[in-house]
Amino acid sequence: MHELSIVQDLLKVCDTNATEQGASSVKRVEIQDIIVRCCQCGREGTIMANEFVCPMCGSRELVVTKGEDLILMRLELEK
């Protein structure tokens, strides 16, 4: 359940920022894209949420090269 603690920490950071900025709510949270490399054809690129299939060859043998950690890229708050 390592993923759960990462998400909980990210939500805590968002909530803390909202409180410090006097925001009434968090409008949008944007995290770093997941970059994968296909072990079959070598294609490297982003994937869509929950679509761990290479768009070029259909292989499911993908290696995450960037984005395993949830990095907050953008946080939109509502005053």
DAJO-V167947 format. One line per field, one symbol per residue. ss: DSSP state (2 for helix, 1 for strand, 0 for the rest). phi: phi as a letter, one per 40 degrees, with the letter a starting at -180 (. if undefined). Layout:
ss: ???
phi: ???
This chain:
ss: 0222222222222222222200001111111000111100000111000000000000000111110000011111110
phi: .dcccccccccccccccccccgccaccabbbcccbbbcccbgcbicbcdgbcbcccbgcbcbbcbahcccbccabbbbc
